[in-house]
Amino acid sequence: MNNIPIFVDLDETLIYSTYPVARPADDSVRVRAGNEDYDVILRNGARQLLKMLRNRGQVHMLTIATQEYALEMNSVFKLDFPTHRIFSRTHVATRSAPNISAPRVYLFDNLPRRENRNKIEFLRKISTTVMYYQVSAFEGYPVQHFSEKELTNLISRLDTDIDESNRIIKQAAERSLDRA
């Protein structure tokens, strides 16, 4: 498996959650995280996206939610993130450096890049180059899903960027050998 660090947002990217409503959607699940209850829907295609990303690198969750919330959603929806690959609000706020090193990192999020400065600054602790992929926002009803076209386009862009990164690394290594 490739060690390329890929980060995926949780809320409005993989799931949609809201405080309990009188008539929750049929496909929602009531989840308790900490002292709060939420009605939560897993986005159709979310697991497929994660599988495709995991075939290309080490996938991490990056969220501004609390750690407890992130861990609970990970467990309930079987997103399969190992605990050490879940980065939450505290990590982002303190910009604590994760034990990861890479020439580039990749972030999939529903927010426009300009609205994600805190996450990007956190990721710059890993690499100065943050490749950003804005996915369509998942905002509840009607239930939105990752279409085959969106998944194909996202993965195609990622593959192109990874190939470019590998080409740059190879060229730098060759130049270094030429100088030796």
Backbone as CSV, one residue per row, in Angstrom:
resi,resn,N_x,N_y,N_z,CA_x,CA_y,CA_z,C_x,C_y,C_z
1,MET,0.848,-1.199,0.000,0.000,0.000,0.000,0.878,1.241,0.000
2,ASN,0.406,2.256,-0.632,1.097,3.526,-0.724,0.969,4.296,0.586
3,ASN,1.994,5.029,0.975,1.977,5.800,2.227,1.514,7.231,2.037
4,ILE,0.914,7.535,0.924,0.451,8.896,0.656,-0.634,9.261,1.669
5,PRO,-0.460,10.378,2.407,-1.482,10.771,3.391,-2.665,11.484,2.733
6,ILE,-3.832,10.882,2.902,-5.074,11.421,2.355,-6.004,11.686,3.537
7,PHE,-6.530,12.889,3.613,-7.413,13.280,4.717,-8.817,13.520,4.178
8,VAL,-9.822,13.045,4.938,-11.213,13.176,4.538,-11.991,13.794,5.690
9,ASP,-12.771,14.799,5.367,-13.664,15.435,6.329,-14.797,14.478,6.690
10,LEU,-15.409,14.702,7.853,-16.499,13.844,8.307,-17.870,14.448,7.982
11,ASP,-18.235,15.538,8.667,-19.577,16.117,8.530,-19.767,16.817,7.187
12,GLU,-20.887,16.533,6.559,-21.286,17.029,5.254,-20.412,16.500,4.124
13,THR,-19.463,15.612,4.449,-18.690,14.926,3.426,-19.037,13.443,3.444
14,LEU,-18.866,12.788,4.595,-19.193,11.364,4.719,-20.560,11.132,5.360
15,ILE,-20.927,12.010,6.291,-22.207,11.868,7.004,-22.908,13.217,7.066
16,TYR,-24.170,13.160,7.463,-24.920,14.374,7.777,-25.559,14.142,9.130
17,SER,-25.375,15.087,10.051,-26.004,14.938,11.362,-26.727,16.212,11.745
18,THR,-27.766,16.009,12.541,-28.549,17.123,13.056,-29.026,16.746,14.446
19,TYR,-29.378,17.741,15.208,-29.981,17.427,16.503,-31.305,16.728,16.240
20,PRO,-31.751,15.883,17.156,-32.966,15.087,16.917,-34.159,15.933,16.487
21,VAL,-34.867,15.389,15.519,-36.079,16.032,15.021,-37.261,15.117,15.321
22,ALA,-38.458,15.680,15.287,-39.660,14.912,15.625,-39.848,13.717,14.697
23,ARG,-39.598,13.927,13.419,-39.767,12.840,12.450,-38.476,12.677,11.658
24,PRO,-37.526,11.917,12.191,-36.264,11.739,11.463,-36.473,10.934,10.180
25,ALA,-35.558,11.059,9.273,-35.629,10.315,8.006,-35.536,8.823,8.282
26,ASP,-36.145,8.042,7.407,-36.147,6.593,7.578,-34.745,6.006,7.659
27,ASP,-33.813,6.577,6.918,-32.460,6.016,6.890,-31.522,6.652,7.910
28,SER,-32.046,7.478,8.807,-31.187,8.083,9.823,-31.052,7.160,11.028
29,VAL,-29.972,7.360,11.760,-29.671,6.588,12.951,-29.507,7.564,14.103
30,ARG,-30.108,7.274,15.227,-29.923,8.116,16.422,-28.609,7.706,17.069
31,VAL,-27.710,8.670,17.213,-26.382,8.406,17.764,-26.156,9.314,18.959
32,ARG,-25.634,8.744,20.032,-25.279,9.519,21.216,-23.768,9.662,21.242
33,ALA,-23.313,10.894,21.251,-21.879,11.198,21.349,-21.717,12.188,22.487
34,GLY,-21.033,11.765,23.534,-20.925,12.604,24.719,-22.298,12.712,25.357
35,ASN,-22.719,13.925,25.627,-24.035,14.161,26.235,-25.084,14.586,25.219
36,GLU,-24.786,14.444,23.949,-25.684,14.910,22.885,-26.186,13.752,22.036
37,ASP,-27.434,13.874,21.594,-28.007,12.933,20.638,-28.046,13.600,19.267
38,TYR,-27.848,12.795,18.230,-27.876,13.286,16.852,-28.653,12.294,15.996
39,ASP,-29.350,12.799,14.994,-29.904,11.966,13.937,-28.907,12.062,12.786
40,VAL,-28.392,10.908,12.376,-27.270,10.892,11.437,-27.571,9.987,10.248
41,ILE,-27.141,10.430,9.076,-27.271,9.662,7.839,-25.876,9.471,7.255
42,LEU,-25.574,8.240,6.883,-24.347,7.966,6.142,-24.605,8.289,4.677
43,ARG,-23.716,9.025,4.085,-23.877,9.407,2.684,-23.717,8.187,1.788
44,ASN,-24.655,8.033,0.856,-24.518,6.958,-0.131,-23.234,7.168,-0.917
45,GLY,-22.433,6.124,-1.016,-21.163,6.206,-1.732,-19.982,6.546,-0.844
46,ALA,-20.226,6.864,0.435,-19.129,7.246,1.330,-18.130,6.105,1.506
47,ARG,-18.629,4.904,1.733,-17.713,3.764,1.908,-16.971,3.452,0.617
48,GLN,-17.638,3.635,-0.515,-16.984,3.417,-1.809,-15.847,4.419,-1.997
49,LEU,-16.101,5.690,-1.660,-15.049,6.700,-1.738,-13.875,6.307,-0.849
50,LEU,-14.165,5.920,0.396,-13.086,5.544,1.309,-12.292,4.361,0.767
51,LYS,-12.970,3.384,0.210,-12.271,2.223,-0.359,-11.343,2.651,-1.495
52,MET,-11.840,3.506,-2.367,-11.038,3.979,-3.495,-9.819,4.758,-2.996
53,LEU,-10.021,5.584,-1.979,-8.909,6.352,-1.425,-7.902,5.440,-0.733
54,ARG,-8.402,4.447,-0.008,-7.502,3.517,0.701,-6.671,2.689,-0.268
55,ASN,-7.119,2.525,-1.488,-6.317,1.842,-2.504,-5.169,2.716,-2.996
56,ARG,-5.175,3.985,-2.592,-4.163,4.923,-3.072,-3.262,5.464,-1.973
57,GLY,-3.640,5.294,-0.725,-2.810,5.844,0.348,-3.372,5.539,1.719
58,GLN,-2.766,6.174,2.712,-3.217,6.048,4.095,-4.260,7.124,4.345
59,VAL,-5.483,6.697,4.616,-6.594,7.634,4.744,-6.828,7.963,6.211
60,HIS,-6.955,9.254,6.480,-7.170,9.785,7.824,-8.452,10.598,7.830
61,MET,-9.123,10.621,8.968,-10.270,11.507,9.143,-9.750,12.824,9.723
62,LEU,-10.218,13.934,9.169,-9.866,15.259,9.681,-11.162,16.050,9.841
63,THR,-11.511,16.352,11.091,-12.793,16.991,11.367,-12.638,18.086,12.414
64,ILE,-13.531,19.053,12.383,-13.539,20.058,13.446,-14.498,19.656,14.560
65,ALA,-15.061,18.454,14.454,-15.901,17.916,15.529,-15.002,17.444,16.674
66,THR,-15.622,17.124,17.803,-14.853,16.613,18.943,-14.348,15.205,18.643
67,GLN,-13.319,14.813,19.362,-12.764,13.469,19.200,-13.815,12.406,19.542
68,GLU,-14.551,12.648,20.608,-15.572,11.693,21.038,-16.637,11.492,19.946
69,TYR,-17.080,12.578,19.349,-18.059,12.526,18.260,-17.484,11.754,17.074
70,ALA,-16.256,12.092,16.682,-15.616,11.444,15.532,-15.465,9.940,15.766
71,LEU,-15.027,9.565,16.959,-14.863,8.147,17.277,-16.202,7.412,17.238
72,GLU,-17.246,8.048,17.758,-18.558,7.407,17.780,-19.109,7.235,16.363
73,MET,-18.994,8.257,15.528,-19.473,8.144,14.146,-18.679,7.087,13.388
74,ASN,-17.385,7.041,13.623,-16.523,6.036,13.007,-16.998,4.632,13.375
75,SER,-17.340,4.445,14.632,-17.784,3.140,15.121,-19.178,2.779,14.590
76,VAL,-20.124,3.678,14.747,-21.508,3.393,14.365,-21.630,3.099,12.866
77,PHE,-20.938,3.866,12.047,-21.069,3.716,10.600,-19.978,2.850,9.979
78,LYS,-19.162,2.232,10.832,-18.131,1.298,10.359,-17.276,1.917,9.249
79,LEU,-16.766,3.107,9.541,-15.924,3.804,8.570,-14.500,3.255,8.557
80,ASP,-14.151,2.495,9.588,-12.879,1.763,9.651,-11.626,2.630,9.708
81,PHE,-11.728,3.797,10.330,-10.522,4.584,10.586,-9.879,4.075,11.869
82,PRO,-8.605,3.699,11.839,-7.942,3.389,13.108,-7.918,4.652,13.973
83,THR,-7.994,4.482,15.260,-8.053,5.626,16.182,-6.931,6.624,15.941
84,HIS,-5.728,6.118,15.673,-4.581,7.024,15.483,-4.650,7.796,14.160
85,ARG,-5.638,7.501,13.334,-5.814,8.244,12.086,-7.040,9.146,12.111
86,ILE,-7.528,9.449,13.305,-8.653,10.378,13.449,-8.134,11.647,14.108
87,PHE,-8.203,12.741,13.377,-7.743,14.040,13.865,-8.967,14.940,14.002
88,SER,-9.160,15.477,15.199,-10.383,16.211,15.519,-10.101,17.672,15.843
89,ARG,-11.112,18.314,16.374,-11.087,19.736,16.720,-9.839,20.129,17.510
90,THR,-9.505,19.341,18.515,-8.342,19.677,19.355,-7.059,19.676,18.543
91,HIS,-6.894,18.681,17.696,-5.695,18.619,16.853,-5.607,19.840,15.940
92,VAL,-6.733,20.177,15.316,-6.752,21.298,14.376,-6.509,22.617,15.108
93,ALA,-7.174,22.806,16.248,-7.061,24.068,16.986,-5.649,24.297,17.514
94,THR,-5.026,23.242,18.003,-3.680,23.388,18.574,-2.595,23.243,17.511
95,ARG,-3.026,22.794,16.321,-2.093,22.536,15.221,-0.956,21.624,15.680
96,SER,-1.324,20.677,16.527,-0.343,19.704,16.993,0.123,18.877,15.801
97,ALA,1.418,18.740,15.684,1.994,18.079,14.521,1.757,16.573,14.567
98,PRO,1.053,16.051,13.563,0.888,14.598,13.493,2.214,13.941,13.131
99,ASN,2.375,12.702,13.495,3.618,11.974,13.219,3.577,11.414,11.800
100,ILE,3.494,12.330,10.835,3.407,11.974,9.415,4.325,12.930,8.667
101,SER,5.003,12.406,7.675,5.853,13.250,6.849,5.622,12.871,5.384
102,ALA,5.423,13.862,4.541,5.175,13.598,3.121,5.429,14.862,2.316
103,PRO,5.800,14.702,1.031,5.996,15.891,0.194,4.691,16.609,-0.121
104,ARG,3.591,15.857,-0.128,2.265,16.430,-0.383,1.246,15.699,0.468
105,VAL,0.178,16.411,0.836,-0.968,15.778,1.479,-2.205,16.131,0.662
106,TYR,-3.232,15.334,0.815,-4.436,15.463,0.012,-5.632,15.560,0.955
107,LEU,-6.483,16.566,0.739,-7.646,16.790,1.597,-8.923,16.800,0.767
108,PHE,-9.899,15.981,1.191,-11.229,15.937,0.597,-12.202,16.539,1.597
109,ASP,-12.889,17.602,1.206,-13.781,18.308,2.128,-14.888,18.970,1.329
110,ASN,-16.028,19.192,1.995,-17.149,19.835,1.309,-17.029,21.360,1.284
111,LEU,-16.254,21.926,2.182,-16.147,23.388,2.241,-15.205,23.927,1.172
112,PRO,-15.448,25.135,0.708,-14.473,25.762,-0.184,-13.132,25.927,0.548
113,ARG,-12.061,25.872,-0.178,-10.721,25.960,0.405,-10.572,27.180,1.312
114,ARG,-11.093,28.319,0.889,-10.931,29.557,1.654,-11.598,29.475,3.034
115,GLU,-12.554,28.566,3.200,-13.238,28.406,4.482,-12.604,27.308,5.340
116,ASN,-11.489,26.785,4.892,-10.855,25.675,5.591,-9.418,25.993,6.006
117,ARG,-9.161,27.231,6.323,-7.790,27.634,6.656,-7.211,26.877,7.834
118,ASN,-8.030,26.619,8.859,-7.502,25.930,10.045,-7.050,24.513,9.719
119,LYS,-7.828,23.805,8.946,-7.422,22.450,8.565,-6.175,22.487,7.687
120,ILE,-6.130,23.427,6.771,-4.971,23.530,5.877,-3.710,23.870,6.667
121,GLU,-3.809,24.777,7.625,-2.651,25.100,8.467,-2.200,23.887,9.270
122,PHE,-3.149,23.101,9.764,-2.821,21.861,10.459,-2.048,20.930,9.518
123,LEU,-2.547,20.771,8.288,-1.896,19.870,7.333,-0.533,20.373,6.890
124,ARG,-0.303,21.670,6.987,1.013,22.210,6.624,2.089,21.823,7.635
125,LYS,1.689,21.242,8.751,2.663,20.667,9.684,3.262,19.395,9.081
126,ILE,2.564,18.809,8.129,3.019,17.599,7.449,3.775,17.963,6.183
127,SER,3.194,18.872,5.409,3.758,19.254,4.117,3.324,20.670,3.774
128,THR,4.180,21.377,3.063,3.809,22.728,2.629,2.845,22.674,1.452
129,THR,2.721,21.517,0.819,1.834,21.378,-0.332,0.597,20.587,0.066
130,VAL,-0.537,21.283,0.096,-1.813,20.656,0.419,-2.669,20.684,-0.838
131,MET,-2.935,19.501,-1.365,-3.793,19.377,-2.542,-5.231,19.288,-2.034
132,TYR,-6.110,20.115,-2.605,-7.459,20.268,-2.062,-8.498,19.789,-3.069
133,TYR,-9.430,18.965,-2.597,-10.501,18.433,-3.425,-11.825,18.749,-2.758
134,GLN,-12.558,19.668,-3.349,-13.856,20.013,-2.780,-14.909,19.061,-3.339
135,VAL,-15.589,18.363,-2.431,-16.666,17.465,-2.831,-17.983,18.205,-2.663
136,SER,-19.006,17.721,-3.320,-20.318,18.341,-3.139,-20.766,18.148,-1.698
137,ALA,-21.381,19.173,-1.146,-21.816,19.123,0.249,-22.999,18.178,0.399
138,PHE,-22.990,17.448,1.494,-24.083,16.537,1.839,-24.843,17.182,2.974
139,GLU,-25.976,17.783,2.661,-26.692,18.583,3.650,-28.073,18.025,3.951
140,GLY,-28.160,16.716,4.041,-29.402,16.110,4.503,-30.378,15.765,3.415
141,TYR,-31.515,16.418,3.414,-32.636,16.006,2.571,-32.828,16.954,1.409
142,PRO,-33.154,16.484,0.230,-33.221,15.063,-0.077,-31.824,14.461,-0.001
143,VAL,-31.755,13.179,0.271,-30.468,12.522,0.470,-29.629,12.654,-0.790
144,GLN,-28.446,13.195,-0.621,-27.516,13.346,-1.733,-26.503,12.218,-1.650
145,HIS,-25.980,11.815,-2.765,-25.002,10.740,-2.769,-23.837,11.112,-3.666
146,PHE,-22.776,10.356,-3.521,-21.670,10.501,-4.458,-22.071,9.775,-5.727
147,SER,-22.193,10.501,-6.811,-22.517,9.857,-8.078,-21.258,9.159,-8.599
148,GLU,-21.458,8.209,-9.487,-20.319,7.535,-10.119,-19.426,8.554,-10.813
149,LYS,-20.064,9.537,-11.440,-19.298,10.560,-12.157,-18.440,11.370,-11.187
150,GLU,-19.016,11.772,-10.042,-18.244,12.553,-9.074,-17.085,11.734,-8.520
151,LEU,-17.362,10.474,-8.164,-16.297,9.614,-7.643,-15.191,9.435,-8.679
152,THR,-15.585,9.168,-9.921,-14.600,8.978,-10.991,-13.765,10.235,-11.183
153,ASN,-14.403,11.402,-11.197,-13.676,12.661,-11.374,-12.724,12.931,-10.214
154,LEU,-13.188,12.712,-8.984,-12.328,12.939,-7.812,-11.108,12.030,-7.845
155,ILE,-11.330,10.762,-8.109,-10.227,9.797,-8.108,-9.288,10.048,-9.288
156,SER,-9.826,10.426,-10.424,-8.990,10.748,-11.585,-8.076,11.933,-11.276
157,ARG,-8.644,12.977,-10.656,-7.826,14.139,-10.260,-6.747,13.735,-9.264
158,LEU,-7.130,12.914,-8.288,-6.166,12.451,-7.289,-5.045,11.658,-7.957
159,ASP,-5.396,10.725,-8.833,-4.379,9.917,-9.517,-3.423,10.797,-10.317
160,THR,-3.956,11.791,-11.013,-3.119,12.710,-11.784,-2.169,13.461,-10.857
161,ASP,-2.684,13.956,-9.739,-1.840,14.698,-8.789,-0.784,13.811,-8.145
162,ILE,-1.132,12.570,-7.831,-0.157,11.636,-7.252,0.930,11.328,-8.282
163,ASP,0.547,11.090,-9.524,1.534,10.834,-10.583,2.474,12.019,-10.739
164,GLU,1.933,13.229,-10.706,2.757,14.443,-10.814,3.719,14.549,-9.637
165,SER,3.218,14.280,-8.455,4.065,14.314,-7.255,5.190,13.296,-7.359
166,ASN,4.867,12.088,-7.793,5.895,11.047,-7.945,6.928,11.440,-8.994
167,ARG,6.481,12.088,-10.075,7.400,12.549,-11.116,8.361,13.595,-10.567
168,ILE,7.845,14.528,-9.778,8.677,15.578,-9.187,9.696,14.975,-8.221
169,ILE,9.267,14.025,-7.409,10.173,13.376,-6.460,11.269,12.626,-7.200
170,LYS,10.900,11.913,-8.262,11.879,11.166,-9.052,12.890,12.104,-9.702
171,GLN,12.413,13.219,-10.271,13.317,14.190,-10.893,14.285,14.783,-9.871
172,ALA,13.783,15.092,-8.688,14.639,15.649,-7.640,15.703,14.637,-7.231
173,ALA,15.328,13.375,-7.135,16.292,12.341,-6.772,17.351,12.176,-7.864
174,GLU,16.925,12.230,-9.122,17.862,12.124,-10.232,18.831,13.289,-10.272
175,ARG,18.324,14.515,-10.017,19.202,15.684,-9.979,20.203,15.555,-8.833
176,SER,19.759,15.029,-7.735,20.637,14.846,-6.574,21.745,13.851,-6.906
177,LEU,21.413,12.777,-7.608,22.422,11.790,-8.005,23.391,12.371,-9.015
178,ASP,22.889,13.209,-9.949,23.741,13.833,-10.951,24.783,14.749,-10.297
179,ARG,24.408,15.383,-9.199,25.327,16.294,-8.505,26.378,15.543,-7.713
180,ALA,26.079,14.310,-7.365,27.001,13.532,-6.504,28.185,13.013,-7.259
